[in-house]
Amino acid sequence: MAETTVITFGTFDVLHVGHVRVLNRAAEFGDRLVVGVSSDALNFSKKGRKPIFDQDERLEIVANLKVVDAVFVEESLELKREYVLEHRADVLVMGDDWEGKFDFLNDICKVVYLPRTPSISTTGIIEHISTSAS
Ligand code: CTP
């Protein structure tokens, strides 16, 4: 039987348990997990700040997780269709903060939204560290 490829996307800056859980759950939807890691420029345009770890470091960290088979740099939010086709993904997994937003890709892959892990985010961790340091 043909291998099923899963694709997902994110910044994965200051890696935390919410990231690990979504990647583990994404991997369960297929045989191979490919992760698009936001470029520094894309992260700046989405979140209005530079990531703590630059894109090469974030790619290296995510690539070394047990469930991840391949990584690439996501340069633009508008290129999801191209990335799904390029990586021959059968399933697109997104956090449910994007619920419904990628249903238009149902013609080329299955689209799955997973619930976020509550009470943790990169933004929250950065704020926590900066307030406890001051
Ligand atoms: N994610 C999750 N649970 C969390 C945080 C993130 O499942 N508590 C998932 C997101 O839904 C996404 C992936 O992890 O699929 C990468 O999210 P990212 O934006 O890099 O992480 P955040 O912690 O949300 O970052 P930020 O606070 O900078 O928005």
Backbone and ligand atoms as CSV (ligand in chain L), in Angstrom:
chain,resi,resn,atom,element,x,y,z
A,1,MET,N,N,0.829,-1.201,0.000
A,1,MET,CA,C,0.000,0.000,0.000
A,1,MET,C,C,0.866,1.255,0.000
A,2,ALA,N,N,0.403,2.328,-0.652
A,2,ALA,CA,C,1.213,3.552,-0.737
A,2,ALA,C,C,1.343,4.202,0.641
A,3,GLU,N,N,2.481,4.861,0.823
A,3,GLU,CA,C,2.771,5.565,2.079
A,3,GLU,C,C,1.876,6.820,2.172
A,4,THR,N,N,1.394,7.112,3.371
A,4,THR,CA,C,0.597,8.329,3.589
A,4,THR,C,C,1.481,9.413,4.193
A,5,THR,N,N,1.524,10.569,3.518
A,5,THR,CA,C,2.342,11.684,4.014
A,5,THR,C,C,1.450,12.742,4.660
A,6,VAL,N,N,1.882,13.184,5.822
A,6,VAL,CA,C,1.182,14.238,6.569
A,6,VAL,C,C,2.050,15.487,6.531
A,7,ILE,N,N,1.411,16.646,6.359
A,7,ILE,CA,C,2.161,17.908,6.389
A,7,ILE,C,C,1.547,18.822,7.443
A,8,THR,N,N,2.384,19.560,8.144
A,8,THR,CA,C,1.878,20.566,9.075
A,8,THR,C,C,2.844,21.744,9.085
A,9,PHE,N,N,2.402,22.836,9.715
A,9,PHE,CA,C,3.168,24.084,9.646
A,9,PHE,C,C,3.212,24.764,11.011
A,10,GLY,N,N,4.230,25.571,11.226
A,10,GLY,CA,C,4.273,26.373,12.452
A,10,GLY,C,C,5.618,27.053,12.590
A,11,THR,N,N,5.727,27.908,13.596
A,11,THR,CA,C,6.999,28.601,13.847
A,11,THR,C,C,7.913,27.751,14.727
A,12,PHE,N,N,7.328,27.111,15.722
A,12,PHE,CA,C,8.072,26.222,16.632
A,12,PHE,C,C,9.269,26.937,17.258
A,13,ASP,N,N,9.021,28.167,17.717
A,13,ASP,CA,C,10.066,28.919,18.413
A,13,ASP,C,C,9.962,28.609,19.903
A,14,VAL,N,N,11.077,28.478,20.574
A,14,VAL,CA,C,11.121,28.135,22.006
A,14,VAL,C,C,10.237,26.889,22.208
A,15,LEU,N,N,10.683,25.796,21.671
A,15,LEU,CA,C,9.884,24.561,21.616
A,15,LEU,C,C,9.276,24.203,22.975
A,16,HIS,N,N,7.983,23.896,22.961
A,16,HIS,CA,C,7.305,23.555,24.215
A,16,HIS,C,C,6.401,22.332,24.012
A,17,VAL,N,N,5.750,21.903,25.093
A,17,VAL,CA,C,4.996,20.636,25.046
A,17,VAL,C,C,3.808,20.702,24.084
A,18,GLY,N,N,3.240,21.892,23.880
A,18,GLY,CA,C,2.143,22.032,22.900
A,18,GLY,C,C,2.630,21.681,21.500
A,19,HIS,N,N,3.852,22.084,21.177
A,19,HIS,CA,C,4.446,21.752,19.865
A,19,HIS,C,C,4.657,20.239,19.740
A,20,VAL,N,N,5.247,19.657,20.774
A,20,VAL,CA,C,5.560,18.222,20.739
A,20,VAL,C,C,4.269,17.408,20.585
A,21,ARG,N,N,3.231,17.820,21.308
A,21,ARG,CA,C,1.970,17.058,21.245
A,21,ARG,C,C,1.317,17.168,19.879
A,22,VAL,N,N,1.310,18.377,19.296
A,22,VAL,CA,C,0.649,18.501,17.986
A,22,VAL,C,C,1.428,17.715,16.931
A,23,LEU,N,N,2.739,17.683,17.036
A,23,LEU,CA,C,3.530,16.911,16.060
A,23,LEU,C,C,3.302,15.411,16.257
A,24,ASN,N,N,3.258,14.978,17.499
A,24,ASN,CA,C,2.989,13.553,17.756
A,24,ASN,C,C,1.619,13.149,17.226
A,25,ARG,N,N,0.630,14.014,17.441
A,25,ARG,CA,C,-0.727,13.680,16.975
A,25,ARG,C,C,-0.796,13.736,15.457
A,26,ALA,N,N,-0.114,14.707,14.864
A,26,ALA,CA,C,-0.096,14.811,13.394
A,26,ALA,C,C,0.498,13.541,12.792
A,27,ALA,N,N,1.583,13.059,13.380
A,27,ALA,CA,C,2.282,11.880,12.849
A,27,ALA,C,C,1.373,10.650,12.821
A,28,GLU,N,N,0.396,10.631,13.733
A,28,GLU,CA,C,-0.502,9.460,13.794
A,28,GLU,C,C,-1.443,9.370,12.593
A,29,PHE,N,N,-1.560,10.456,11.821
A,29,PHE,CA,C,-2.450,10.440,10.651
A,29,PHE,C,C,-1.804,9.817,9.416
A,30,GLY,N,N,-0.533,9.413,9.515
A,30,GLY,CA,C,0.092,8.824,8.329
A,30,GLY,C,C,1.378,8.107,8.674
A,31,ASP,N,N,2.172,7.861,7.616
A,31,ASP,CA,C,3.429,7.118,7.788
A,31,ASP,C,C,4.630,8.053,7.853
A,32,ARG,N,N,4.455,9.266,7.324
A,32,ARG,CA,C,5.589,10.164,7.153
A,32,ARG,C,C,5.115,11.573,7.493
A,33,LEU,N,N,5.900,12.286,8.340
A,33,LEU,CA,C,5.494,13.647,8.734
A,33,LEU,C,C,6.492,14.667,8.210
A,34,VAL,N,N,5.976,15.635,7.431
A,34,VAL,CA,C,6.782,16.722,6.884
A,34,VAL,C,C,6.309,18.020,7.549
A,35,VAL,N,N,7.261,18.842,8.003
A,35,VAL,CA,C,6.895,20.057,8.741
A,35,VAL,C,C,7.448,21.300,8.042
A,36,GLY,N,N,6.560,22.229,7.742
A,36,GLY,CA,C,6.961,23.541,7.215
A,36,GLY,C,C,7.193,24.473,8.389
A,37,VAL,N,N,8.424,24.932,8.529
A,37,VAL,CA,C,8.790,25.810,9.648
A,37,VAL,C,C,8.850,27.239,9.108
A,38,SER,N,N,8.104,28.146,9.742
A,38,SER,CA,C,8.029,29.525,9.239
A,38,SER,C,C,9.398,30.180,9.159
A,39,SER,N,N,9.653,30.870,8.062
A,39,SER,CA,C,10.896,31.637,7.952
A,39,SER,C,C,10.872,32.764,8.982
A,40,ASP,N,N,12.032,33.333,9.260
A,40,ASP,CA,C,12.092,34.464,10.193
A,40,ASP,C,C,11.222,35.616,9.685
A,41,ALA,N,N,11.270,35.855,8.365
A,41,ALA,CA,C,10.497,36.963,7.787
A,41,ALA,C,C,8.996,36.698,7.918
A,42,LEU,N,N,8.579,35.457,7.659
A,42,LEU,CA,C,7.152,35.131,7.791
A,42,LEU,C,C,6.715,35.267,9.249
A,43,ASN,N,N,7.558,34.800,10.159
A,43,ASN,CA,C,7.207,34.924,11.572
A,43,ASN,C,C,7.055,36.391,11.966
A,44,PHE,N,N,7.938,37.223,11.448
A,44,PHE,CA,C,7.849,38.657,11.780
A,44,PHE,C,C,6.536,39.222,11.246
A,45,SER,N,N,6.168,38.829,10.024
A,45,SER,CA,C,4.948,39.395,9.457
A,45,SER,C,C,3.704,38.866,10.188
A,46,LYS,N,N,3.751,37.626,10.704
A,46,LYS,CA,C,2.589,37.059,11.422
A,46,LYS,C,C,2.482,37.603,12.836
A,47,LYS,N,N,3.642,37.696,13.524
A,47,LYS,CA,C,3.596,37.921,14.981
A,47,LYS,C,C,4.194,39.247,15.414
A,48,GLY,N,N,4.786,39.969,14.459
A,48,GLY,CA,C,5.295,41.297,14.782
A,48,GLY,C,C,6.542,41.293,15.654
A,49,ARG,N,N,7.219,40.154,15.744
A,49,ARG,CA,C,8.498,40.126,16.465
A,49,ARG,C,C,9.411,39.086,15.841
A,50,LYS,N,N,10.711,39.289,16.086
A,50,LYS,CA,C,11.692,38.314,15.606
A,50,LYS,C,C,11.612,37.079,16.487
A,51,PRO,N,N,11.726,35.887,15.925
A,51,PRO,CA,C,11.758,34.708,16.805
A,51,PRO,C,C,13.006,34.718,17.682
A,52,ILE,N,N,12.945,34.030,18.802
A,52,ILE,CA,C,14.117,33.906,19.690
A,52,ILE,C,C,15.188,33.081,18.977
A,53,PHE,N,N,14.776,31.954,18.405
A,53,PHE,CA,C,15.709,31.090,17.658
A,53,PHE,C,C,15.496,31.324,16.168
A,54,ASP,N,N,16.598,31.499,15.432
A,54,ASP,CA,C,16.432,31.804,14.009
A,54,ASP,C,C,15.983,30.562,13.240
A,55,GLN,N,N,15.652,30.758,11.983
A,55,GLN,CA,C,15.009,29.658,11.241
A,55,GLN,C,C,15.899,28.432,11.102
A,56,ASP,N,N,17.206,28.628,10.963
A,56,ASP,CA,C,18.086,27.456,10.842
A,56,ASP,C,C,18.075,26.638,12.134
A,57,GLU,N,N,18.070,27.350,13.270
A,57,GLU,CA,C,18.026,26.643,14.564
A,57,GLU,C,C,16.682,25.941,14.745
A,58,ARG,N,N,15.581,26.625,14.387
A,58,ARG,CA,C,14.251,26.017,14.556
A,58,ARG,C,C,14.093,24.801,13.638
A,59,LEU,N,N,14.602,24.920,12.417
A,59,LEU,CA,C,14.560,23.772,11.490
A,59,LEU,C,C,15.348,22.590,12.066
A,60,GLU,N,N,16.519,22.887,12.616
A,60,GLU,CA,C,17.364,21.812,13.159
A,60,GLU,C,C,16.685,21.122,14.338
A,61,ILE,N,N,16.073,21.923,15.213
A,61,ILE,CA,C,15.402,21.354,16.386
A,61,ILE,C,C,14.237,20.466,15.947
A,62,VAL,N,N,13.377,20.991,15.067
A,62,VAL,CA,C,12.196,20.218,14.647
A,62,VAL,C,C,12.624,18.964,13.878
A,63,ALA,N,N,13.647,19.093,13.027
A,63,ALA,CA,C,14.113,17.947,12.228
A,63,ALA,C,C,14.620,16.813,13.118
A,64,ASN,N,N,15.057,17.152,14.320
A,64,ASN,CA,C,15.615,16.135,15.212
A,64,ASN,C,C,14.587,15.478,16.132
A,65,LEU,N,N,13.317,15.867,15.997
A,65,LEU,CA,C,12.285,15.190,16.790
A,65,LEU,C,C,11.987,13.828,16.157
A,66,LYS,N,N,11.760,12.861,17.019
A,66,LYS,CA,C,11.614,11.461,16.589
A,66,LYS,C,C,10.532,11.264,15.525
A,67,VAL,N,N,9.410,11.994,15.646
A,67,VAL,CA,C,8.282,11.743,14.730
A,67,VAL,C,C,8.395,12.506,13.411
A,68,VAL,N,N,9.402,13.369,13.290
A,68,VAL,CA,C,9.502,14.232,12.097
A,68,VAL,C,C,10.446,13.601,11.081
A,69,ASP,N,N,9.959,13.461,9.839
A,69,ASP,CA,C,10.776,12.843,8.780
A,69,ASP,C,C,11.488,13.871,7.915
A,70,ALA,N,N,10.879,15.041,7.731
A,70,ALA,CA,C,11.509,16.060,6.879
A,70,ALA,C,C,10.989,17.433,7.265
A,71,VAL,N,N,11.834,18.444,7.049
A,71,VAL,CA,C,11.436,19.829,7.320
A,71,VAL,C,C,11.774,20.686,6.095
A,72,PHE,N,N,11.063,21.812,5.992
A,72,PHE,CA,C,11.402,22.795,4.963
A,72,PHE,C,C,10.989,24.160,5.492
A,73,VAL,N,N,11.482,25.214,4.843
A,73,VAL,CA,C,11.149,26.575,5.285
A,73,VAL,C,C,9.839,27.002,4.625
A,74,GLU,N,N,8.885,27.430,5.441
A,74,GLU,CA,C,7.641,27.996,4.910
A,74,GLU,C,C,7.866,29.495,4.728
A,75,GLU,N,N,7.873,29.918,3.464
A,75,GLU,CA,C,8.178,31.322,3.166
A,75,GLU,C,C,6.925,32.203,3.172
A,76,SER,N,N,5.758,31.600,2.874
A,76,SER,CA,C,4.546,32.412,2.750
A,76,SER,C,C,3.327,31.606,3.160
A,77,LEU,N,N,2.394,32.270,3.846
A,77,LEU,CA,C,1.148,31.603,4.251
A,77,LEU,C,C,0.272,31.303,3.048
A,78,GLU,N,N,0.532,32.010,1.965
A,78,GLU,CA,C,-0.317,31.881,0.764
A,78,GLU,C,C,0.058,30.685,-0.104
A,79,LEU,N,N,1.108,29.963,0.254
A,79,LEU,CA,C,1.616,28.891,-0.623
A,79,LEU,C,C,1.245,27.478,-0.154
A,80,LYS,N,N,0.232,27.383,0.719
A,80,LYS,CA,C,-0.114,26.061,1.275
A,80,LYS,C,C,-0.383,25.038,0.166
A,81,ARG,N,N,-1.149,25.433,-0.850
A,81,ARG,CA,C,-1.472,24.482,-1.925
A,81,ARG,C,C,-0.197,23.978,-2.593
A,82,GLU,N,N,0.716,24.916,-2.894
A,82,GLU,CA,C,1.975,24.543,-3.557
A,82,GLU,C,C,2.783,23.590,-2.669
A,83,TYR,N,N,2.839,23.879,-1.368
A,83,TYR,CA,C,3.619,23.016,-0.462
A,83,TYR,C,C,2.992,21.618,-0.362
A,84,VAL,N,N,1.669,21.561,-0.290
A,84,VAL,CA,C,0.989,20.253,-0.206
A,84,VAL,C,C,1.315,19.428,-1.447
A,85,LEU,N,N,1.265,20.074,-2.607
A,85,LEU,CA,C,1.550,19.359,-3.863
A,85,LEU,C,C,3.023,18.965,-3.953
A,86,GLU,N,N,3.892,19.914,-3.638
A,86,GLU,CA,C,5.339,19.661,-3.740
A,86,GLU,C,C,5.779,18.476,-2.858
A,87,HIS,N,N,5.190,18.405,-1.660
A,87,HIS,CA,C,5.597,17.336,-0.724
A,87,HIS,C,C,4.683,16.116,-0.823
A,88,ARG,N,N,3.785,16.123,-1.802
A,88,ARG,CA,C,2.855,15.001,-2.046
A,88,ARG,C,C,2.133,14.595,-0.767
A,89,ALA,N,N,1.641,15.611,-0.049
A,89,ALA,CA,C,0.982,15.325,1.233
A,89,ALA,C,C,-0.452,14.844,1.001
A,90,ASP,N,N,-0.834,13.840,1.769
A,90,ASP,CA,C,-2.195,13.308,1.703
A,90,ASP,C,C,-3.076,13.947,2.769
A,91,VAL,N,N,-2.446,14.404,3.844
A,91,VAL,CA,C,-3.184,14.976,4.978
A,91,VAL,C,C,-2.502,16.276,5.406
A,92,LEU,N,N,-3.300,17.324,5.579
A,92,LEU,CA,C,-2.798,18.591,6.132
A,92,LEU,C,C,-3.339,18.718,7.550
A,93,VAL,N,N,-2.448,18.873,8.517
A,93,VAL,CA,C,-2.867,19.038,9.912
A,93,VAL,C,C,-2.567,20.470,10.349
A,94,MET,N,N,-3.581,21.122,10.925
A,94,MET,CA,C,-3.404,22.484,11.432
A,94,MET,C,C,-3.998,22.561,12.837
A,95,GLY,N,N,-3.544,23.518,13.634
A,95,GLY,CA,C,-4.144,23.762,14.952
A,95,GLY,C,C,-5.545,24.338,14.750
A,96,ASP,N,N,-6.418,24.133,15.745
A,96,ASP,CA,C,-7.801,24.561,15.541
A,96,ASP,C,C,-7.988,26.073,15.631
A,97,ASP,N,N,-6.882,26.801,15.874
A,97,ASP,CA,C,-6.964,28.261,15.732
A,97,ASP,C,C,-7.176,28.618,14.248
A,98,TRP,N,N,-6.935,27.653,13.348
A,98,TRP,CA,C,-7.127,27.865,11.897
A,98,TRP,C,C,-8.395,27.174,11.400
A,99,GLU,N,N,-9.254,26.686,12.304
A,99,GLU,CA,C,-10.451,25.904,11.938
A,99,GLU,C,C,-11.180,26.489,10.717
A,100,GLY,N,N,-11.378,25.669,9.712
A,100,GLY,CA,C,-12.132,26.074,8.512
A,100,GLY,C,C,-11.319,26.815,7.465
A,101,LYS,N,N,-10.184,27.395,7.872
A,101,LYS,CA,C,-9.448,28.303,6.965
A,101,LYS,C,C,-8.782,27.580,5.781
A,102,PHE,N,N,-8.566,26.267,5.931
A,102,PHE,CA,C,-7.878,25.550,4.848
A,102,PHE,C,C,-8.757,24.482,4.200
A,103,ASP,N,N,-10.078,24.598,4.433
A,103,ASP,CA,C,-11.002,23.620,3.849
A,103,ASP,C,C,-10.956,23.653,2.318
A,104,PHE,N,N,-10.523,24.776,1.763
A,104,PHE,CA,C,-10.457,24.871,0.288
A,104,PHE,C,C,-9.408,23.908,-0.301
A,105,LEU,N,N,-8.579,23.315,0.560
A,105,LEU,CA,C,-7.574,22.349,0.063
A,105,LEU,C,C,-8.091,20.908,0.077
A,106,ASN,N,N,-9.368,20.758,0.470
A,106,ASN,CA,C,-9.980,19.423,0.503
A,106,ASN,C,C,-9.979,18.720,-0.849
A,107,ASP,N,N,-9.776,19.482,-1.926
A,107,ASP,CA,C,-9.746,18.848,-3.253
A,107,ASP,C,C,-8.430,18.100,-3.502
A,108,ILE,N,N,-7.370,18.427,-2.734
A,108,ILE,CA,C,-6.088,17.740,-2.965
A,108,ILE,C,C,-5.597,16.936,-1.756
A,109,CYS,N,N,-6.178,17.172,-0.568
A,109,CYS,CA,C,-5.748,16.418,0.618
A,109,CYS,C,C,-6.871,16.443,1.662
A,110,LYS,N,N,-6.704,15.575,2.647
A,110,LYS,CA,C,-7.629,15.610,3.785
A,110,LYS,C,C,-7.142,16.721,4.723
A,111,VAL,N,N,-8.054,17.541,5.227
A,111,VAL,CA,C,-7.649,18.638,6.113
A,111,VAL,C,C,-8.162,18.345,7.522
A,112,VAL,N,N,-7.231,18.356,8.486
A,112,VAL,CA,C,-7.577,18.007,9.866
A,112,VAL,C,C,-7.147,19.157,10.777
A,113,TYR,N,N,-8.022,19.556,11.691
A,113,TYR,CA,C,-7.676,20.597,12.670
A,113,TYR,C,C,-7.602,19.931,14.048
A,114,LEU,N,N,-6.511,20.153,14.750
A,114,LEU,CA,C,-6.346,19.535,16.071
A,114,LEU,C,C,-6.447,20.600,17.162
A,115,PRO,N,N,-7.070,20.251,18.285
A,115,PRO,CA,C,-7.166,21.214,19.383
A,115,PRO,C,C,-5.791,21.568,19.951
A,116,ARG,N,N,-5.592,22.819,20.272
A,116,ARG,CA,C,-4.327,23.254,20.879
A,116,ARG,C,C,-4.249,22.750,22.318
A,117,THR,N,N,-3.036,22.542,22.793
A,117,THR,CA,C,-2.835,22.245,24.213
A,117,THR,C,C,-3.130,23.530,24.990
A,118,PRO,N,N,-4.001,23.447,26.005
A,118,PRO,CA,C,-4.348,24.676,26.716
A,118,PRO,C,C,-3.182,25.276,27.512
A,119,SER,N,N,-3.251,26.567,27.718
A,119,SER,CA,C,-2.399,27.288,28.691
A,119,SER,C,C,-0.910,27.286,28.402
A,120,ILE,N,N,-0.507,27.077,27.153
A,120,ILE,CA,C,0.928,27.220,26.866
A,120,ILE,C,C,1.107,27.769,25.453
A,121,SER,N,N,2.019,28.707,25.329
A,121,SER,CA,C,2.371,29.238,24.002
A,121,SER,C,C,3.764,29.848,24.092
A,122,THR,N,N,4.395,29.969,22.929
A,122,THR,CA,C,5.709,30.622,22.878
A,122,THR,C,C,5.604,32.050,23.406
A,123,THR,N,N,4.536,32.758,22.987
A,123,THR,CA,C,4.363,34.146,23.439
A,123,THR,C,C,4.265,34.200,24.968
A,124,GLY,N,N,3.485,33.282,25.543
A,124,GLY,CA,C,3.330,33.244,27.005
A,124,GLY,C,C,4.648,32.964,27.712
A,125,ILE,N,N,5.441,32.057,27.145
A,125,ILE,CA,C,6.737,31.720,27.771
A,125,ILE,C,C,7.670,32.942,27.728
A,126,ILE,N,N,7.713,33.599,26.576
A,126,ILE,CA,C,8.596,34.781,26.454
A,126,ILE,C,C,8.149,35.859,27.448
A,127,GLU,N,N,6.829,36.065,27.558
A,127,GLU,CA,C,6.336,37.091,28.500
A,127,GLU,C,C,6.669,36.697,29.936
A,128,HIS,N,N,6.507,35.420,30.236
A,128,HIS,CA,C,6.778,34.939,31.590
A,128,HIS,C,C,8.259,35.169,31.948
A,129,ILE,N,N,9.156,34.828,31.014
A,129,ILE,CA,C,10.589,34.991,31.294
A,129,ILE,C,C,10.925,36.477,31.420
A,130,SER,N,N,10.356,37.305,30.544
A,130,SER,CA,C,10.748,38.719,30.639
A,130,SER,C,C,10.172,39.391,31.875
A,131,THR,N,N,8.976,38.970,32.338
A,131,THR,CA,C,8.473,39.607,33.564
A,131,THR,C,C,9.186,39.070,34.805
A,132,SER,N,N,9.567,37.767,34.787
A,132,SER,CA,C,10.261,37.284,35.989
A,132,SER,C,C,11.693,37.789,36.069
A,133,ALA,N,N,12.247,38.208,34.919
A,133,ALA,CA,C,13.627,38.715,34.937
A,133,ALA,C,C,13.683,40.179,35.367
A,134,SER,N,N,12.521,40.884,35.300
A,134,SER,CA,C,12.580,42.337,35.603
A,134,SER,C,C,12.221,42.636,37.058
L,1,CTP,N1,N,0.192,24.456,19.211
L,1,CTP,C1,C,-0.625,23.631,20.004
L,1,CTP,N2,N,-0.818,23.953,21.321
L,1,CTP,C2,C,-0.245,25.056,21.841
L,1,CTP,C3,C,0.588,25.902,21.060
L,1,CTP,C4,C,0.779,25.560,19.724
L,1,CTP,O1,O,-1.162,22.631,19.529
L,1,CTP,N3,N,-0.484,25.348,23.122
L,1,CTP,C5,C,0.368,24.114,17.794
L,1,CTP,C6,C,-0.221,25.156,16.855
L,1,CTP,O2,O,-1.628,24.956,16.702
L,1,CTP,C7,C,0.552,24.852,15.591
L,1,CTP,C8,C,1.945,24.436,16.115
L,1,CTP,O3,O,1.753,24.096,17.494
L,1,CTP,O4,O,-0.044,23.752,14.930
L,1,CTP,C9,C,2.971,25.549,15.994
L,1,CTP,O5,O,2.444,26.693,16.633
L,1,CTP,P1,P,3.276,28.024,16.906
L,1,CTP,O6,O,2.509,29.191,16.383
L,1,CTP,O7,O,4.661,27.856,16.453
L,1,CTP,O8,O,3.294,28.042,18.524
L,1,CTP,P2,P,2.655,29.045,19.585
L,1,CTP,O9,O,3.078,28.583,20.930
L,1,CTP,O10,O,1.164,29.178,19.334
L,1,CTP,O11,O,3.392,30.403,19.219
L,1,CTP,P3,P,3.015,31.920,19.526
L,1,CTP,O12,O,2.724,32.076,20.959
L,1,CTP,O13,O,4.257,32.656,19.087
L,1,CTP,O14,O,1.815,32.256,18.644
